[in-house]
Amino acid sequence: MAGFKEVADALAGQIASGSLPAGSRIPSEADLAVRFGVSRQTVQRAMQVLQRAGLVIRKRRWGTFVAEPEDRTLLIGFISDHSHDFPQSRLIRSIQAELGPRGRLLLSDTHDLPAGEKRAFGSLRSQVSGVIAYAGSRPELVPFYRRWAESAAEGEAPPIVFVDRMPEGIEGFCAVSDNLESSRTLIRQVREAGHERIAFFSGDNRHVSTIRERFQGFAEGYGDAIPERLIRWFPKSLEQDMPRLRIAVQDSVRSLALDSEPPTAIFCTQDVYAAGAVEAIDLLPAGIRRPLIFSYNDWPELFMPVHRLAGRIVQPHA
């Protein structure tokens, strides 16, 4: 007995050969079930595959039709945990260029809520050919990701590619930068340049693989035992309240700079923390040594002003 993949492949072949021309109506699910010797449920799953591929259009109360060439849009869903975390415009353009003229991106913001992420995935399930996810990666969502991946492997859900961060315990495709090695290399180079004390600033979202790897690289590059007072984990919620975040970062920079053994450099996991640190070092009293600031450029390039004491790790976009 044929499975839904075989049914979908057979119909796709007929569409490609022209035996099912554009605009023609696909036989009913009951007729297809008889033709292929399968259940109607199997036919429904085959139709979902063809719809996600943009080959057919399902019209309520009218049936399923072969899509016209100009209507065969390859729709890809993009899920982000926050609108301000959407990829930079160059990254979006790179994705669009790979999709070609038929491709379209459907953007969805989950507001970093597990329920919002589930809703976003659910709403895209029957609409898109694939999903690119800049996911929140919260531990409680791991079973959900796993079920989705299993469904995708069976052709019951569109495949998913994670960007920047891979949820812990999930196997699959992920496009990431080498956060561990880049952080480790940077810190070693800074240490070799004579900076023995380096502070660490980050949002406290260690469930995200990106942050875990950057901290691990920082620790491995540091080599020695890191004084606890040099590590600052800021509440992630502060990223939604920039004035309070800037004050928190500035207070930390000021207290560290006035310490009897102040750090001579500060490593930030994101520009949002580096921006506050840059403002803080310009406000330090005269005679106080200004630390160097190093950061990852995860946010738009103009977010942080250029400063002679600041350096950034810029990730590729294509």
C-alpha positions in Angstrom: 0.0 0.0 0.0 1.3 3.4 -0.9 2.0 6.0 1.8 1.3 9.7 1.7 4.8 10.5 0.4 4.2 8.2 -2.6 0.8 9.8 -3.3 2.3 13.3 -3.1 5.2 12.3 -5.3 2.9 10.8 -7.9 0.7 13.9 -8.0 3.7 16.2 -8.1 5.0 14.2 -11.1 1.7 14.6 -12.9 1.7 18.4 -12.2 5.3 18.6 -13.5 4.5 16.6 -16.7 1.4 18.6 -17.4 -1.0 15.8 -17.1 -2.5 17.8 -14.3 -2.3 21.3 -15.8 -2.3 24.5 -13.9 -5.8 25.5 -12.9 -7.2 22.0 -13.1 -9.1 20.5 -10.2 -7.4 17.7 -8.3 -9.7 14.6 -8.0 -11.6 14.3 -4.7 -9.9 12.7 -1.7 -12.4 9.8 -2.0 -11.4 9.2 -5.7 -7.7 9.5 -4.9 -8.0 7.1 -2.0 -9.6 4.5 -4.3 -7.0 5.1 -7.1 -4.0 4.7 -4.8 -5.5 2.1 -2.5 -5.1 4.3 0.6 -7.2 5.9 3.3 -8.6 9.4 3.0 -6.4 10.4 5.9 -3.3 9.4 3.8 -4.6 11.5 0.9 -5.1 14.5 3.2 -1.5 14.3 4.4 -0.4 14.1 0.7 -2.4 17.2 0.0 -0.7 19.0 2.9 2.7 18.2 1.4 1.7 19.6 -2.0 0.2 22.7 -0.5 3.3 23.4 1.5 5.3 23.0 -1.7 3.1 25.6 -3.3 1.9 23.2 -6.0 -1.8 23.2 -5.1 -4.3 25.7 -3.7 -7.1 24.4 -1.5 -10.3 26.4 -1.9 -13.0 26.0 0.7 -16.2 24.4 -0.6 -14.6 24.2 -4.1 -11.8 21.6 -3.7 -8.1 21.5 -4.5 -6.6 23.0 -7.7 -3.2 22.9 -9.3 -1.6 26.3 -8.7 -0.9 28.6 -11.6 2.9 29.1 -12.1 2.7 32.7 -10.9 0.8 31.5 -7.8 3.3 28.8 -6.8 4.8 30.8 -4.0 7.3 29.1 -1.7 6.3 30.5 1.7 8.8 30.2 4.5 7.9 31.0 8.1 10.3 33.0 10.3 9.8 32.9 14.0 11.6 35.2 16.4 11.3 35.6 20.2 11.3 39.4 20.0 10.7 41.8 17.1 14.0 43.6 18.0 15.8 40.3 17.6 14.7 39.9 14.0 17.8 39.4 11.8 19.4 42.4 10.4 18.2 43.5 7.0 21.2 42.0 5.2 20.4 38.6 6.7 16.8 38.8 5.6 17.9 39.8 2.1 20.3 36.9 2.0 17.5 34.5 2.9 15.2 36.1 0.3 17.9 35.8 -2.3 18.2 32.1 -1.6 14.5 31.6 -1.8 14.4 33.2 -5.3 11.5 35.1 -6.9 8.9 32.5 -5.7 9.9 32.7 -2.1 8.3 34.8 0.6 9.0 35.1 4.3 6.2 35.2 6.8 7.5 36.8 10.0 6.1 36.1 13.5 7.0 37.6 16.8 6.4 35.4 19.9 7.3 38.1 22.5 9.5 35.5 24.2 6.4 33.7 25.6 6.3 29.9 25.4 2.6 30.0 24.6 3.3 32.6 21.9 5.9 30.4 20.3 3.6 27.4 20.2 0.9 29.6 18.6 3.3 30.8 16.0 4.4 27.3 15.1 0.8 26.1 15.0 -0.4 28.9 12.8 2.4 28.2 10.3 2.1 24.4 10.3 -0.3 24.2 7.3 0.7 27.4 5.6 4.5 27.2 4.9 7.0 24.9 3.2 9.5 25.3 6.0 10.3 27.2 9.2 13.3 29.3 10.1 13.3 29.7 13.9 15.2 32.3 16.0 13.6 30.5 18.9 13.5 31.4 22.6 14.9 28.0 23.4 13.3 27.7 26.8 13.7 24.3 28.4 10.0 23.8 28.8 9.6 24.0 25.0 12.1 21.2 24.3 9.4 18.4 24.2 7.4 20.6 21.8 10.4 21.1 19.5 11.1 17.3 19.6 7.5 16.4 18.6 7.7 18.9 15.8 11.0 17.5 14.5 9.5 14.0 14.6 6.4 15.1 12.7 8.6 16.9 10.1 10.6 13.7 9.6 7.4 11.9 8.9 6.3 14.7 6.5 3.5 15.7 8.8 4.9 19.2 9.5 7.2 21.5 7.6 10.9 21.1 8.3 12.6 23.5 10.7 16.0 25.2 10.7 17.1 26.9 13.9 19.2 30.1 13.6 21.8 31.4 16.0 20.7 29.1 18.8 20.0 25.4 19.1 17.6 24.2 21.8 19.3 21.9 24.2 18.5 18.2 23.6 17.3 18.7 20.1 19.0 17.3 17.0 18.4 18.9 13.6 19.6 21.6 11.3 20.9 24.9 12.8 22.8 27.8 11.3 25.1 29.2 14.0 28.3 31.1 14.4 31.1 29.6 16.4 30.4 31.5 19.6 32.6 29.3 21.7 35.8 29.6 19.7 35.4 33.3 18.8 34.9 34.2 22.5 37.8 32.1 23.6 40.1 33.5 21.0 39.1 37.1 21.8 39.7 36.7 25.5 43.0 35.0 25.1 44.2 37.8 22.8 43.0 40.4 25.3 44.8 38.6 28.1 48.0 38.3 26.0 47.8 42.1 25.5 48.2 42.6 29.2 44.6 42.7 30.5 44.6 40.3 33.5 41.2 41.3 34.8 38.3 41.2 32.4 34.7 41.6 33.5 31.7 39.8 31.9 28.3 41.4 31.2 25.3 39.5 29.9 21.6 39.1 30.2 20.7 36.2 32.4 19.3 33.9 29.8 21.7 31.0 30.1 19.1 28.6 28.6 20.1 30.1 25.2 22.9 28.2 23.6 24.5 31.4 22.3 24.9 32.9 25.7 26.1 29.6 27.3 28.8 29.2 24.6 30.0 32.8 24.9 30.3 32.5 28.6 32.1 29.2 28.2 34.5 30.7 25.7 35.1 33.6 28.1 35.9 31.3 30.9 38.2 29.1 28.8 40.0 32.1 27.4 40.4 33.6 30.9 42.1 30.4 32.0 42.4 31.3 35.7 39.6 31.3 38.3 37.4 34.2 37.4 36.6 36.5 40.4 32.9 36.3 41.0 32.7 40.1 41.3 33.7 40.4 37.6 30.7 38.4 36.4 27.5 40.4 36.0 24.3 38.6 35.0 21.6 41.2 34.4 17.9 40.2 34.5 16.8 39.5 30.9 13.6 41.5 31.5 15.7 44.7 31.6 16.2 44.5 27.8 12.6 45.6 27.5 13.2 48.7 29.6 16.3 50.4 28.1 16.5 53.3 30.5 16.7 50.9 33.5 19.1 48.6 31.7 21.5 51.5 31.0 21.4 52.6 34.6 22.1 49.0 35.8 25.0 48.7 33.4 26.4 52.1 34.3 26.2 51.4 38.0 28.1 48.1 37.5 30.8 49.8 35.4 31.2 52.6 38.0 31.4 50.2 40.9 34.0 48.0 39.1 36.1 51.0 38.0 36.3 52.3 41.5 37.3 48.9 42.9 40.8 48.4 44.4 41.5 45.9 41.6 39.4 47.2 38.7 39.0 45.3 35.4 40.9 46.8 32.4 38.4 45.3 29.9 34.8 44.3 29.8 33.4 41.5 27.6 29.7 41.9 26.7 27.6 39.2 25.0 25.5 41.8 23.1 25.7 45.4 22.0 22.9 46.4 24.3 25.2 45.9 27.3 28.2 47.4 25.5 26.2 50.5 24.7 25.5 51.1 28.4 29.1 50.4 29.3 30.4 52.9 26.6 28.2 55.6 28.1 29.4 54.7 31.6 33.2 55.0 30.9 32.7 58.5 29.5 31.1 59.5 32.8 33.8 58.1 35.0 35.7 60.7 37.2 39.0 62.1 35.9 42.0 59.9 36.8 40.1 56.7 36.7 41.3 54.2 34.1 38.7 53.6 31.4 38.4 49.8 30.5 38.2 48.6 27.0 34.8 47.3 25.9 34.3 44.2 23.6 30.9 43.1 22.4 29.1 40.9 19.9 27.2 42.8 17.2 23.8 40.9 17.4 21.7 44.0 17.1 21.6 46.6 14.3 25.0 48.1 13.6 24.1 51.6 14.4 22.7 50.7 17.8 26.0 51.3 19.5 28.0 54.5 18.8 31.6 54.1 17.6 34.0 54.6 20.4 37.8 54.5 20.5 37.8 52.1 23.5 35.2 49.7 22.0 35.6 46.7 19.7 33.0 44.3 18.3 32.7 40.8 16.9 30.5 41.1 13.8 28.8 37.9 12.6 28.4 37.0 8.9 24.9 37.6 7.4 25.0 35.5 4.2 
